[in-house]
Amino acid sequence: MSENTATVTGESQDGLPGNLRACLEAILMAADQPQLPDDLARVLGVDEPKVEATLELMREDYDSERRGFELRHTVRGWQYASRAEFQSVVSAFVTDGQTARLSQAALEALAIIAYRQPVTRAQVAAIRGVNSDGVIRSLAVRGLIRQDGVDPESRAALLVTSALFLDYMGLDALDQLPSLAPFLPGSAGDVADGMSGADAEAL
């Protein structure tokens, strides 16, 4: 059996818990930003050319099977994404009920982004204590937040509020955001201690 054939079968390789393809799929499903082949190779302990070849095979397979998702390759790396032709149904799902009030989860995520920006998805999730990808996508679709650059260390997208957010809030600039102090419980000092200087001043 050739190396490429083994890559796409169920055979384990290089001491991994499954075949290389399965390991790459698991990582890319969990990642919230594109992944570079050299980073994937380092984590899995395999050669980078083998990782690149497997990713290419995966992309070709998904394309030939006309899956609802694709393995997209950009300058930032490899990432799963919905195919363009399914954008209408994805948008319908994400924006379903968007004329209603924001959910509690969405309000929490929006408040974190507003007062801590720029911030990554992972940082929002860490503060909330729960995965926030869904509510962040919803906020982005509504135009309340946007991506503004990339974190130099994690390569994760940095999130900030949009001009539309300021319009809805009736603000001219972010420094006009209201103080959080009246809305925080007595233990809020612990939270403030973990904020940057600028964030603490907003409390």
C-alpha positions in Angstrom: 0.0 0.0 0.0 1.4 3.4 -0.9 1.9 6.2 1.6 -0.9 8.3 0.0 -3.3 5.4 0.0 -2.6 4.7 3.7 -3.1 8.3 4.5 -6.8 8.2 3.5 -7.6 4.8 5.0 -8.3 3.9 8.6 -4.8 2.7 9.3 -2.9 4.3 12.1 0.4 6.0 11.3 3.3 7.4 13.1 2.0 6.3 16.5 -1.1 8.5 16.2 -4.5 7.5 17.7 -5.8 7.2 14.2 -4.7 7.7 10.6 -3.1 11.1 9.8 -6.2 12.2 7.9 -8.5 11.5 10.9 -6.1 13.4 13.2 -6.1 16.4 10.9 -9.8 16.4 10.6 -10.2 16.4 14.4 -7.8 19.3 14.8 -9.3 21.4 12.1 -12.8 20.8 13.4 -11.8 22.1 16.8 -9.7 25.0 15.6 -11.3 28.5 15.4 -8.7 29.9 12.9 -6.7 28.6 10.0 -3.8 26.2 10.7 -0.4 26.2 9.0 1.0 22.8 7.9 4.2 23.3 9.9 2.3 23.8 13.1 0.1 20.8 12.4 3.2 18.7 11.6 4.9 19.8 14.8 1.9 18.9 17.0 1.4 15.5 15.3 5.1 14.7 15.1 5.1 13.9 11.4 6.9 15.4 8.4 5.4 18.6 7.0 5.3 17.3 3.4 3.2 14.4 4.6 0.8 16.8 6.3 0.6 19.0 3.2 0.0 16.0 0.9 -2.8 14.7 3.2 -4.5 18.1 3.3 -4.5 18.3 -0.5 -6.0 14.8 -0.7 -8.7 15.8 1.8 -9.5 18.9 -0.1 -9.8 16.9 -3.4 -12.0 14.3 -1.8 -14.4 16.9 -0.3 -14.6 18.7 -3.6 -15.3 15.5 -5.5 -18.0 14.4 -3.0 -19.6 17.9 -3.2 -19.8 18.2 0.6 -21.6 21.1 2.2 -18.2 22.2 3.5 -14.8 22.6 2.0 -11.2 22.5 3.2 -10.1 26.0 2.3 -6.5 27.0 1.9 -5.4 30.7 2.3 -2.2 32.5 3.2 -3.2 32.0 6.9 -3.5 28.3 6.6 -6.1 25.5 6.3 -9.6 25.8 7.6 -13.0 24.2 7.2 -15.7 26.5 5.7 -19.2 26.3 4.3 -19.2 26.2 0.5 -20.2 29.4 -1.2 -23.2 27.9 -2.9 -24.7 27.1 0.5 -24.3 30.6 1.8 -28.0 31.4 1.5 -29.1 28.5 3.8 -26.2 29.2 6.2 -27.2 32.9 6.4 -30.9 31.9 6.9 -29.9 29.7 9.8 -27.5 32.2 11.5 -29.8 35.1 11.1 -33.0 33.3 12.0 -35.0 35.6 14.3 -32.4 38.3 14.1 -35.1 41.0 14.4 -35.7 39.8 17.9 -33.8 40.9 20.9 -30.2 39.6 21.4 -30.0 36.5 23.5 -28.4 36.7 26.9 -25.4 34.8 25.5 -25.1 37.2 22.6 -25.3 40.2 25.0 -22.5 38.7 27.1 -20.2 38.2 24.2 -21.0 41.6 22.8 -20.2 43.3 26.1 -16.9 41.4 26.4 -15.9 42.4 22.9 -16.9 46.0 23.5 -15.0 46.5 26.7 -12.0 44.3 26.0 -11.4 44.8 22.2 -9.5 43.8 20.3 -10.2 40.3 21.6 -10.0 36.7 20.1 -12.8 34.1 20.1 -10.8 32.0 22.5 -10.5 35.0 24.9 -14.3 35.6 24.8 -14.9 31.9 25.4 -12.5 31.9 28.3 -14.2 34.8 30.0 -17.7 33.4 29.4 -16.6 29.8 30.3 -18.3 28.4 27.3 -17.8 28.1 23.5 -19.0 31.3 21.9 -18.5 30.6 18.2 -22.2 30.6 17.5 -23.1 33.9 19.2 -20.0 35.5 17.7 -21.1 34.4 14.2 -24.5 35.8 14.9 -23.1 39.2 16.1 -20.9 39.3 12.9 -23.8 38.6 10.6 -25.8 41.3 12.3 -22.9 43.7 11.6 -22.3 44.5 15.3 -18.8 43.2 15.3 -16.0 42.7 12.7 -12.6 41.3 12.3 -9.7 43.7 12.7 -6.3 42.1 12.2 -4.8 39.0 13.6 -3.2 38.2 17.0 0.5 38.0 16.4 1.0 35.1 18.8 -2.0 32.8 18.2 -2.8 34.0 14.6 -6.4 34.1 15.7 -8.7 36.8 14.3 -9.1 39.9 16.5 -12.7 41.0 17.0 -13.8 44.6 17.5 -17.2 46.3 17.5 -18.4 48.0 14.3 -19.6 51.4 13.4 -23.2 50.0 13.4 -22.7 49.0 17.1 -21.9 52.6 17.9 -25.0 53.8 16.0 -27.2 51.4 17.9 -25.7 52.5 21.2 -26.0 56.2 20.2 -22.3 56.8 20.7 -19.7 58.7 18.7 -16.7 56.8 20.0 -15.9 53.8 22.3 -14.7 56.0 25.1 -18.3 57.0 25.5 -19.2 53.5 26.6 -21.0 53.7 30.0 -19.2 52.6 33.1 -19.8 49.0 34.1 -19.5 49.7 37.9 -23.3 50.1 38.6 -24.0 46.7 37.0 -21.3 44.6 38.6 -21.6 42.5 41.7 -19.4 43.0 44.7 -16.9 40.5 43.5 -16.3 42.4 40.3 -13.0 43.7 41.7 -11.6 40.2 41.0 -12.6 40.6 37.3 -11.2 44.1 37.1 -7.9 42.9 38.5 -7.6 40.7 35.4 -8.2 43.4 33.0 -5.7 45.6 31.3 -5.2 49.2 32.4 -7.5 50.6 29.8 -10.2 48.0 30.6 -10.0 48.7 34.3 -10.4 52.4 33.7 -13.7 51.7 32.0 -15.1 50.2 35.1 
